[in-house]
């Protein structure tokens, strides 16, 4: 039998031609035709390995989901018949690549190269190998592969460029420059500027800049400036280069760039760097001189560009909140007010980061409002000057409301915006401001209703429609939100499917969190998983660009693409989706009964819409559209840990990531990972933060109780780190007592101390004693910045001791009167029946 199988591996000439046609049909995606020919060969040579492999690949390409198992078996069977066939290894590599098993695919490609004697085939396989190497960021291997291809085919100019990029991405910039210089020498220099040649010149400049060869880069720019198409890019590049060699020239170029675009912050930052004014001095005695130079610079710029906002803001952001600051801000605000600008707050919002500057802003706007309401003019206006426009009161009220809302004073902000609406009931800006204030106040229902009023005032505004959709989802109205966003979708029968296809992540994350709040955890997991998966799709989408960018010669854009892809998980939407998923799986672990919770059923209208959308769509049918399978996860903690790995790598400064990480790793009994999360939480917010203190106590208590079961190597690491968490010689109970004494006036710290006492197993009497302090602590008034923290603590205290939770919630109801969590809306009373 073995001899018979061996004899079938070399096909006669006729069958060889048929086999070549199979390969062509595969490349042209004529899979059914290829299958017919494969069957024709296999009738005569049923054990021909290469034909079996190709048939398996054709089957897989025809129906990947249905034929996966059969195709894989057929390909491996064909390979077993002919282990020395490079074609069989190549096909198996293609199969693994299609299944996104890139490590296995690379191994198969390497075997295919070793088995092949055909130079043309080797080159194709190596191109496929290099594609996966750069995709998986095996940059050293990618450079080696591209060097081999260049050595074998030096006449192909594209091979030179690909090798240069490979060495660049591998960190060998000097070598990449040498190869690129050789390439440019053999390249025919065009007589007129051409895009591809221009891109190659710009790419060399990028390499010179990254190598720190600034003078060489400047010389190269001067010699080739006329051949570069991107004139603005050249000016920006020269300015950056001159910052390292000749700041006077950099200043001249940046001044010219500011003339072209006065609102570009990068140009202002570059100008300040050229004058050595980009960073304030650390010594207080030098601040006055620094501020005088900043002032002189921007006074001259404002004389040249009187309408520029940045020429004012850049100075306001860099000087102290003194009399000069106040005078400049006063003048700037008056100018904005005279223009009747609805976006006044957006312009001055950066000043809110400095409390002293925010106070000056508040004082000035309040004085304007008082003066305009009383006299019709701004403070200090001449007696014969014109009165302010009636709309000035509206803009000032809105600006002041935004300011108070941003600083957590929602009651004050709400009163101001109500005055604005009394002044102009049809103002879109005032109504949107009210909706935002209500949302921050914890009344998502009224916020959504208010924003829906705004939407009805202007049905053609896409931005307002989008914001209204988000507010509706935050009010737990996903169906109404979907209907609202669908107004701006073209011929969409299934809104959610359409938004998913467009990778609209804000919609997916908000929808997932809405379902989670509503208790529909299956759909919450589904929507949030899809949002997180978009980032995996971003990584896979690179495959379409690895060769495309070289064909189009967009080299700088390609390098930027690779670097952006490496940082894709840094995006806030991934953090939101992954953190929400980790919390959902943590909840699922703590409450296994949720797995049996019924999933909300779709009504007939939703089913019909989903059916129509599936009929129109070419995408495969989702086997788990409602997330039922996700809800039945065998190990929820493992699922949560999967997302935490990416979060720890790309969001290592986020406190919430480390708090959730501690909770997950302690439940998994992975104490070293829990220690890492606790240590990072301490670095992010300090050991005195209430939630961080609670995690420290939880970790120390868990380690103490399980110490006898831990390996010596683990306890050694923990013992080395514990002094950074617990002072020497103190127990967790003593640390908790010290923490309580130091923060006895803070309700959040007292609540954390009570929860920590429960973790430490202290008596009910001790916990009651701590909670008694909570009754004596005064809660903040009109300070909504920590509203969500108070909500979380109220829930935690209710679980700790119901009467303490009820008491705390009642007191919070007075402190946060707008919050529907603390002040649930009362159901409307039914009208009394009419008397007969």
NORFENSUL-V18170 format. One record per backbone hydrogen bond with DSSP energy under -0.5 kcal/mol. NH is the residue of the N-H (numbers start at 1). CO is the residue of the C=O. E is the energy in kcal/mol with one decimal. If there is no record, write none. Layout:
nh->NH co->CO e->E
nh->NH co->CO e->E
//
This chain:
nh->5 co->1 e->-2.8
nh->6 co->2 e->-2.3
nh->7 co->3 e->-1.9
nh->8 co->4 e->-1.0
nh->9 co->6 e->-1.3
nh->11 co->9 e->-0.7
nh->16 co->12 e->-2.5
nh->17 co->13 e->-2.1
nh->18 co->14 e->-1.9
nh->19 co->15 e->-2.7
nh->20 co->16 e->-2.1
nh->21 co->17 e->-1.8
nh->22 co->18 e->-1.6
nh->23 co->19 e->-1.9
nh->24 co->20 e->-2.0
nh->25 co->21 e->-2.5
nh->26 co->22 e->-2.3
nh->27 co->23 e->-2.2
nh->28 co->24 e->-2.2
nh->29 co->26 e->-1.1
nh->30 co->25 e->-2.9
nh->31 co->29 e->-1.2
nh->34 co->30 e->-1.9
nh->35 co->31 e->-2.3
nh->36 co->32 e->-1.9
nh->37 co->33 e->-1.9
nh->38 co->34 e->-2.4
nh->39 co->35 e->-2.6
nh->40 co->36 e->-1.8
nh->41 co->37 e->-2.0
nh->42 co->38 e->-2.7
nh->43 co->39 e->-1.4
nh->44 co->40 e->-0.6
nh->44 co->41 e->-0.9
nh->45 co->41 e->-2.9
nh->48 co->45 e->-1.7
nh->49 co->47 e->-0.7
nh->52 co->48 e->-2.2
nh->53 co->49 e->-2.5
nh->54 co->50 e->-2.4
nh->55 co->51 e->-2.6
nh->56 co->52 e->-2.5
nh->57 co->53 e->-2.2
nh->58 co->54 e->-2.4
nh->59 co->55 e->-2.6
nh->60 co->56 e->-2.2
nh->61 co->57 e->-2.4
nh->62 co->58 e->-1.8
nh->63 co->59 e->-2.0
nh->67 co->63 e->-2.8
nh->68 co->64 e->-0.5
nh->71 co->67 e->-3.0
nh->72 co->68 e->-2.6
nh->73 co->69 e->-2.2
nh->74 co->70 e->-2.3
nh->75 co->71 e->-2.6
nh->76 co->72 e->-2.4
nh->77 co->73 e->-2.2
nh->78 co->74 e->-2.4
nh->79 co->75 e->-2.2
nh->80 co->76 e->-2.0
nh->81 co->77 e->-1.6
nh->82 co->78 e->-1.2
nh->85 co->82 e->-1.3
nh->86 co->84 e->-0.6
nh->89 co->85 e->-1.8
nh->90 co->86 e->-2.6
nh->91 co->87 e->-2.7
nh->92 co->88 e->-2.3
nh->93 co->89 e->-2.2
nh->94 co->90 e->-2.3
nh->95 co->91 e->-2.3
nh->96 co->92 e->-2.4
nh->97 co->93 e->-2.4
nh->98 co->94 e->-2.3
nh->99 co->95 e->-1.7
nh->100 co->97 e->-1.7
nh->101 co->96 e->-3.2
nh->102 co->100 e->-1.0
nh->105 co->101 e->-2.1
nh->106 co->102 e->-2.5
nh->107 co->103 e->-1.8
nh->108 co->104 e->-2.2
nh->109 co->105 e->-2.5
nh->110 co->106 e->-2.3
nh->111 co->107 e->-2.1
nh->112 co->108 e->-2.4
nh->113 co->109 e->-2.2
nh->114 co->110 e->-2.0
nh->115 co->111 e->-1.8
nh->116 co->112 e->-1.1
nh->119 co->117 e->-0.7
nh->122 co->118 e->-2.6
nh->123 co->119 e->-2.2
nh->124 co->120 e->-1.8
nh->125 co->121 e->-2.6
nh->126 co->122 e->-2.8
nh->127 co->123 e->-2.0
nh->128 co->124 e->-2.1
nh->129 co->125 e->-2.6
nh->130 co->126 e->-3.0
nh->131 co->127 e->-2.1
nh->132 co->128 e->-1.8
nh->133 co->129 e->-2.1
nh->134 co->130 e->-2.4
nh->135 co->131 e->-1.6
nh->136 co->132 e->-2.4
nh->137 co->134 e->-0.6
nh->138 co->133 e->-3.1
nh->139 co->137 e->-1.6
nh->142 co->138 e->-2.3
nh->143 co->139 e->-2.2
nh->144 co->140 e->-2.0
nh->145 co->141 e->-2.5
nh->146 co->142 e->-2.5
nh->147 co->143 e->-1.9
nh->148 co->144 e->-2.1
nh->149 co->145 e->-2.2
nh->150 co->146 e->-2.3
nh->151 co->147 e->-2.5
nh->152 co->148 e->-1.9
nh->153 co->149 e->-2.4
nh->156 co->153 e->-1.2
nh->157 co->155 e->-0.9
nh->159 co->156 e->-1.2
nh->160 co->156 e->-0.7
nh->160 co->157 e->-0.6
nh->161 co->157 e->-1.5
nh->162 co->158 e->-2.3
nh->163 co->159 e->-1.8
nh->164 co->160 e->-2.3
nh->165 co->161 e->-2.4
nh->166 co->162 e->-2.0
nh->167 co->163 e->-2.4
nh->168 co->164 e->-2.3
nh->169 co->165 e->-2.9
nh->170 co->166 e->-1.4
nh->171 co->168 e->-1.7
nh->172 co->167 e->-2.5
nh->173 co->171 e->-1.2
nh->176 co->172 e->-2.2
nh->177 co->173 e->-2.4
nh->178 co->174 e->-2.0
nh->179 co->175 e->-2.3
nh->180 co->176 e->-2.4
nh->181 co->177 e->-2.4
nh->182 co->178 e->-1.8
nh->183 co->179 e->-2.3
nh->184 co->180 e->-2.7
nh->185 co->181 e->-1.7
nh->186 co->182 e->-1.6
nh->187 co->183 e->-1.0
nh->189 co->187 e->-0.5
nh->198 co->194 e->-2.6
nh->199 co->195 e->-2.5
nh->200 co->196 e->-1.7
nh->201 co->197 e->-2.0
nh->202 co->198 e->-2.6
nh->203 co->199 e->-2.1
nh->204 co->200 e->-1.8
nh->205 co->201 e->-2.0
nh->206 co->202 e->-2.0
nh->207 co->203 e->-2.1
nh->208 co->204 e->-2.6
nh->209 co->205 e->-2.5
nh->210 co->206 e->-2.6
nh->211 co->207 e->-1.9
nh->212 co->209 e->-1.2
nh->213 co->208 e->-2.3
nh->214 co->212 e->-1.4
nh->217 co->213 e->-2.1
nh->218 co->214 e->-2.2
nh->219 co->215 e->-2.4
nh->220 co->216 e->-2.3
nh->221 co->217 e->-2.2
nh->222 co->218 e->-2.3
nh->223 co->219 e->-1.9
nh->224 co->220 e->-1.4
nh->225 co->221 e->-1.3
nh->227 co->224 e->-1.5
nh->228 co->225 e->-1.1
nh->229 co->227 e->-0.5
nh->231 co->229 e->-1.6
nh->234 co->230 e->-1.7
nh->235 co->231 e->-2.0
nh->236 co->232 e->-2.3
nh->237 co->233 e->-2.3
nh->238 co->234 e->-2.9
nh->239 co->235 e->-2.1
nh->240 co->236 e->-2.1
nh->241 co->237 e->-2.5
nh->242 co->238 e->-2.7
nh->243 co->239 e->-1.2
nh->244 co->241 e->-1.5
nh->245 co->241 e->-0.7
nh->246 co->242 e->-2.4
nh->250 co->246 e->-2.0
nh->251 co->247 e->-2.5
nh->252 co->248 e->-1.8
nh->253 co->249 e->-2.2
nh->254 co->250 e->-2.7
nh->255 co->251 e->-2.2
nh->256 co->252 e->-1.7
nh->257 co->253 e->-2.3
nh->258 co->254 e->-2.5
nh->259 co->255 e->-1.5
nh->260 co->256 e->-1.1
nh->261 co->257 e->-1.7
nh->264 co->261 e->-1.1
nh->265 co->263 e->-0.7
nh->268 co->264 e->-1.4
nh->269 co->265 e->-2.6
nh->270 co->266 e->-2.4
nh->271 co->267 e->-2.4
nh->272 co->268 e->-2.4
nh->273 co->269 e->-2.1
nh->274 co->270 e->-2.3
nh->275 co->271 e->-1.1
nh->276 co->273 e->-1.4
nh->277 co->272 e->-3.6
nh->278 co->272 e->-0.6
nh->286 co->283 e->-1.6
nh->287 co->284 e->-1.3
nh->288 co->284 e->-0.5
nh->290 co->286 e->-2.0
nh->291 co->287 e->-2.9
nh->292 co->288 e->-2.0
nh->293 co->289 e->-1.9
nh->294 co->290 e->-2.2
nh->295 co->291 e->-2.6
nh->296 co->292 e->-2.4
nh->297 co->293 e->-2.3
nh->298 co->294 e->-2.4
nh->299 co->295 e->-2.1
nh->300 co->296 e->-1.7
nh->301 co->297 e->-1.9
nh->302 co->298 e->-2.2
nh->303 co->299 e->-1.6
nh->304 co->300 e->-1.4
nh->305 co->301 e->-2.7
nh->308 co->305 e->-1.6
nh->312 co->309 e->-1.4
nh->313 co->309 e->-2.8
nh->314 co->310 e->-2.6
nh->316 co->312 e->-2.4
nh->317 co->313 e->-2.7
nh->318 co->314 e->-0.6
nh->318 co->315 e->-0.8
nh->319 co->315 e->-1.0
nh->322 co->320 e->-2.4
nh->326 co->322 e->-2.4
nh->327 co->323 e->-2.5
nh->328 co->324 e->-2.3
nh->329 co->325 e->-2.7
nh->330 co->326 e->-2.4
nh->331 co->327 e->-2.2
nh->332 co->328 e->-2.4
nh->333 co->329 e->-2.8
nh->334 co->330 e->-2.0
nh->335 co->331 e->-1.9
nh->336 co->332 e->-2.3
nh->337 co->333 e->-2.5
nh->338 co->334 e->-2.4
nh->339 co->335 e->-1.5
nh->340 co->336 e->-0.6
nh->340 co->337 e->-0.9
nh->341 co->336 e->-1.7
nh->342 co->340 e->-0.5
nh->344 co->341 e->-1.0
nh->347 co->343 e->-1.8
nh->348 co->344 e->-1.8
nh->349 co->345 e->-1.3
nh->351 co->348 e->-1.8
nh->352 co->349 e->-2.2
nh->353 co->350 e->-1.1
nh->354 co->351 e->-1.5
nh->355 co->353 e->-0.6
nh->358 co->354 e->-2.6
nh->359 co->355 e->-2.1
nh->360 co->356 e->-1.8
nh->361 co->357 e->-2.3
nh->362 co->358 e->-2.3
nh->363 co->359 e->-2.5
nh->364 co->360 e->-2.5
nh->365 co->361 e->-2.4
nh->366 co->362 e->-2.5
nh->367 co->363 e->-2.2
nh->368 co->364 e->-2.3
nh->369 co->365 e->-2.5
nh->370 co->366 e->-2.3
nh->371 co->367 e->-2.3
nh->372 co->368 e->-3.0
nh->373 co->369 e->-2.3
nh->374 co->370 e->-1.7
nh->375 co->371 e->-3.5
nh->376 co->371 e->-0.9
nh->376 co->372 e->-0.8
nh->377 co->371 e->-0.7
nh->381 co->378 e->-1.8
nh->385 co->382 e->-1.6
nh->388 co->376 e->-2.9
nh->392 co->389 e->-2.2
nh->393 co->390 e->-1.0
nh->394 co->390 e->-0.6
nh->395 co->391 e->-2.3
nh->396 co->392 e->-2.4
nh->397 co->393 e->-2.4
nh->398 co->394 e->-2.4
nh->399 co->395 e->-2.5
nh->400 co->396 e->-2.6
nh->401 co->397 e->-2.3
nh->402 co->398 e->-2.6
nh->403 co->399 e->-2.1
nh->404 co->400 e->-2.3
nh->405 co->401 e->-2.4
nh->406 co->402 e->-2.5
nh->407 co->403 e->-1.1
nh->408 co->405 e->-1.8
nh->409 co->404 e->-2.6
nh->410 co->408 e->-1.4
nh->413 co->409 e->-2.1
nh->414 co->410 e->-2.8
nh->415 co->411 e->-2.0
nh->416 co->412 e->-1.9
nh->417 co->413 e->-2.4
nh->418 co->414 e->-2.0
nh->419 co->415 e->-1.5
nh->420 co->416 e->-1.9
nh->421 co->417 e->-2.3
nh->422 co->418 e->-1.9
nh->423 co->419 e->-1.7
nh->424 co->420 e->-2.6
nh->427 co->424 e->-1.8
nh->431 co->427 e->-1.9
nh->432 co->428 e->-2.6
nh->433 co->429 e->-2.1
nh->434 co->430 e->-2.2
nh->435 co->431 e->-2.2
nh->436 co->432 e->-2.2
nh->437 co->433 e->-2.2
nh->438 co->434 e->-2.6
nh->439 co->435 e->-2.2
nh->440 co->436 e->-2.3
nh->441 co->437 e->-1.5
nh->442 co->439 e->-1.4
nh->443 co->438 e->-2.6
nh->444 co->442 e->-0.7
nh->447 co->443 e->-1.9
nh->448 co->444 e->-2.3
nh->449 co->445 e->-2.1
nh->450 co->446 e->-2.6
nh->451 co->447 e->-2.4
nh->452 co->448 e->-2.2
nh->453 co->449 e->-1.4
nh->454 co->450 e->-1.6
nh->455 co->451 e->-2.3
nh->456 co->452 e->-2.0
nh->457 co->453 e->-1.1
nh->457 co->454 e->-0.7
nh->458 co->454 e->-1.1
nh->458 co->455 e->-0.6
nh->461 co->458 e->-1.2
nh->462 co->460 e->-0.7
nh->465 co->461 e->-1.8
nh->466 co->462 e->-2.5
nh->467 co->463 e->-2.6
nh->468 co->464 e->-2.4
nh->469 co->465 e->-2.0
nh->470 co->466 e->-1.9
nh->471 co->467 e->-2.3
nh->472 co->468 e->-2.4
nh->473 co->469 e->-1.9
nh->474 co->470 e->-1.9
nh->475 co->471 e->-1.0
nh->476 co->473 e->-1.7
nh->477 co->472 e->-2.0
nh->481 co->477 e->-2.2
nh->482 co->478 e->-2.5
nh->483 co->479 e->-2.0
nh->484 co->480 e->-1.9
nh->485 co->481 e->-2.5
nh->486 co->482 e->-1.7
nh->487 co->484 e->-1.2
nh->488 co->485 e->-1.6
nh->489 co->486 e->-1.4
nh->491 co->489 e->-0.6
nh->493 co->491 e->-0.6
nh->498 co->494 e->-2.2
nh->499 co->495 e->-2.6
nh->500 co->496 e->-2.1
nh->501 co->497 e->-2.3
nh->502 co->498 e->-1.7
nh->503 co->500 e->-1.6
nh->504 co->499 e->-2.4
nh->505 co->503 e->-1.4
nh->508 co->504 e->-1.8
nh->509 co->505 e->-2.8
nh->510 co->506 e->-2.0
nh->511 co->507 e->-2.4
nh->512 co->508 e->-2.5
nh->513 co->509 e->-2.4
nh->514 co->510 e->-2.0
nh->515 co->511 e->-2.4
nh->516 co->512 e->-2.0
nh->517 co->513 e->-2.2
nh->518 co->514 e->-1.9
nh->519 co->516 e->-1.1
nh->520 co->515 e->-2.3
nh->521 co->519 e->-1.5
nh->524 co->520 e->-2.0
nh->525 co->521 e->-2.5
nh->526 co->522 e->-2.0
nh->527 co->523 e->-2.7
nh->528 co->524 e->-2.4
nh->529 co->525 e->-2.3
nh->530 co->526 e->-2.0
nh->531 co->527 e->-2.1
nh->532 co->528 e->-2.3
nh->533 co->529 e->-2.3
nh->534 co->530 e->-1.3
nh->535 co->532 e->-1.1
nh->536 co->532 e->-0.7
nh->537 co->533 e->-2.3
nh->538 co->534 e->-1.8
nh->539 co->535 e->-1.4
nh->540 co->536 e->-2.1
nh->541 co->537 e->-2.6
nh->542 co->538 e->-0.5
nh->542 co->539 e->-1.0
nh->543 co->540 e->-1.7
nh->544 co->541 e->-1.2
nh->545 co->542 e->-2.4
nh->546 co->542 e->-1.2
nh->549 co->545 e->-2.2
nh->551 co->547 e->-2.3
nh->552 co->548 e->-2.3
nh->553 co->549 e->-0.6
nh->554 co->549 e->-1.9
nh->555 co->553 e->-1.4
nh->558 co->554 e->-1.8
nh->559 co->555 e->-2.4
nh->560 co->556 e->-2.2
nh->561 co->557 e->-2.1
nh->562 co->558 e->-2.3
nh->563 co->559 e->-2.0
nh->564 co->560 e->-2.7
nh->565 co->561 e->-2.5
nh->566 co->562 e->-1.8
nh->567 co->563 e->-1.0
nh->568 co->565 e->-1.1
nh->570 co->567 e->-1.8
nh->571 co->568 e->-1.7
nh->574 co->571 e->-0.6
nh->575 co->571 e->-1.7
nh->576 co->572 e->-2.6
nh->577 co->573 e->-2.4
nh->578 co->574 e->-3.1
nh->579 co->575 e->-2.3
nh->580 co->576 e->-2.2
nh->581 co->577 e->-2.2
nh->582 co->578 e->-2.4
nh->583 co->579 e->-2.3
nh->584 co->580 e->-2.2
nh->585 co->581 e->-2.6
nh->586 co->582 e->-2.1
nh->587 co->583 e->-2.4
nh->588 co->584 e->-2.2
nh->589 co->585 e->-2.1
nh->590 co->586 e->-2.2
nh->591 co->587 e->-1.7
nh->594 co->591 e->-2.3
nh->595 co->592 e->-1.8
nh->596 co->593 e->-1.2
nh->597 co->594 e->-1.3
nh->607 co->603 e->-2.4
nh->608 co->604 e->-2.3
nh->609 co->605 e->-2.2
nh->610 co->606 e->-2.6
nh->611 co->607 e->-2.2
nh->612 co->608 e->-2.4
nh->613 co->609 e->-2.4
nh->614 co->610 e->-2.3
nh->615 co->611 e->-1.9
nh->616 co->612 e->-1.9
nh->617 co->613 e->-2.5
nh->623 co->621 e->-0.5
nh->625 co->622 e->-0.6
nh->627 co->624 e->-1.1
nh->631 co->627 e->-1.9
nh->632 co->628 e->-0.9
nh->633 co->630 e->-1.3
nh->638 co->635 e->-0.5
nh->639 co->635 e->-1.6
nh->640 co->636 e->-2.4
nh->641 co->637 e->-2.7
nh->642 co->638 e->-1.6
nh->643 co->639 e->-1.2
nh->644 co->640 e->-1.9
nh->645 co->641 e->-1.7
nh->646 co->642 e->-0.8
nh->647 co->643 e->-2.1
nh->648 co->644 e->-3.0
nh->649 co->645 e->-1.3
nh->650 co->646 e->-2.6
nh->651 co->647 e->-2.6
nh->654 co->651 e->-1.5
nh->655 co->653 e->-0.5
nh->658 co->654 e->-1.3
nh->659 co->655 e->-2.0
nh->660 co->656 e->-2.5
nh->661 co->657 e->-2.3
nh->662 co->658 e->-2.1
nh->663 co->659 e->-1.9
nh->664 co->660 e->-2.4
nh->665 co->661 e->-2.9
nh->666 co->662 e->-2.2
nh->667 co->663 e->-1.3
nh->668 co->664 e->-1.7
nh->669 co->666 e->-0.8
nh->670 co->665 e->-2.6
nh->671 co->669 e->-1.1
nh->674 co->670 e->-2.1
nh->675 co->671 e->-2.4
nh->676 co->672 e->-2.2
nh->677 co->673 e->-2.2
nh->678 co->674 e->-2.5
nh->679 co->675 e->-2.8
nh->680 co->676 e->-2.3
nh->681 co->677 e->-2.2
nh->682 co->678 e->-2.2
nh->683 co->679 e->-2.0
nh->684 co->680 e->-2.1
nh->685 co->681 e->-2.3
nh->686 co->681 e->-0.6
nh->686 co->682 e->-2.1
nh->689 co->686 e->-1.3
nh->693 co->689 e->-3.0
nh->694 co->690 e->-2.0
nh->695 co->691 e->-2.0
nh->696 co->692 e->-2.4
nh->697 co->693 e->-2.2
nh->698 co->694 e->-2.5
nh->699 co->695 e->-2.7
nh->700 co->696 e->-2.7
nh->701 co->697 e->-2.5
nh->702 co->698 e->-2.4
nh->703 co->699 e->-2.6
nh->704 co->700 e->-2.2
nh->705 co->701 e->-2.1
nh->706 co->702 e->-1.6
nh->707 co->704 e->-0.7
nh->709 co->706 e->-1.4
nh->710 co->706 e->-0.7
nh->710 co->707 e->-1.1
nh->715 co->711 e->-2.2
nh->716 co->712 e->-2.1
nh->717 co->713 e->-1.4
nh->718 co->714 e->-2.4
nh->719 co->715 e->-3.0
nh->720 co->716 e->-1.6
nh->721 co->717 e->-1.1
nh->721 co->718 e->-0.7
nh->722 co->718 e->-2.2
nh->723 co->719 e->-0.6
nh->724 co->721 e->-1.7
nh->725 co->722 e->-2.3
nh->726 co->722 e->-3.2
nh->730 co->727 e->-2.0
nh->735 co->731 e->-2.2
nh->736 co->732 e->-2.2
nh->737 co->733 e->-2.2
nh->738 co->734 e->-2.3
nh->739 co->735 e->-2.4
nh->740 co->736 e->-2.3
nh->741 co->737 e->-2.3
nh->742 co->738 e->-2.1
nh->743 co->739 e->-1.2
nh->744 co->741 e->-0.8
nh->746 co->743 e->-1.7
nh->747 co->745 e->-0.6
nh->750 co->746 e->-2.3
nh->751 co->747 e->-2.4
nh->752 co->748 e->-1.9
nh->753 co->749 e->-2.2
nh->754 co->750 e->-2.1
nh->755 co->751 e->-2.2
nh->756 co->752 e->-2.3
nh->757 co->753 e->-2.1
nh->758 co->754 e->-1.6
nh->759 co->755 e->-1.8
nh->760 co->756 e->-2.1
nh->761 co->758 e->-1.2
nh->762 co->757 e->-2.4
nh->767 co->763 e->-2.1
nh->768 co->764 e->-2.6
nh->769 co->765 e->-1.9
nh->770 co->766 e->-1.8
nh->771 co->767 e->-2.6
nh->772 co->768 e->-1.5
nh->773 co->769 e->-0.9
nh->773 co->770 e->-0.9
nh->774 co->770 e->-0.8
nh->775 co->771 e->-1.1
nh->776 co->772 e->-0.9
nh->777 co->773 e->-1.0
nh->782 co->815 e->-0.9
nh->784 co->408 e->-3.3
nh->787 co->784 e->-1.9
nh->790 co->786 e->-1.9
nh->791 co->787 e->-2.2
nh->792 co->788 e->-2.5
nh->793 co->789 e->-2.2
nh->794 co->790 e->-2.3
nh->795 co->791 e->-1.9
nh->796 co->792 e->-2.2
nh->797 co->793 e->-2.8
nh->798 co->794 e->-1.9
nh->799 co->795 e->-1.6
nh->800 co->796 e->-1.8
nh->801 co->797 e->-3.6
nh->804 co->801 e->-0.7
nh->805 co->797 e->-0.6
nh->805 co->801 e->-2.5
nh->806 co->802 e->-2.6
nh->807 co->803 e->-2.2
nh->808 co->804 e->-2.5
nh->809 co->805 e->-2.4
nh->810 co->806 e->-2.2
nh->811 co->807 e->-2.0
nh->812 co->808 e->-2.3
nh->813 co->809 e->-1.6
nh->814 co->810 e->-0.8
nh->814 co->811 e->-0.6
nh->815 co->811 e->-1.4
nh->816 co->812 e->-2.9
nh->819 co->816 e->-1.4
nh->820 co->442 e->-1.9
nh->823 co->819 e->-2.0
//
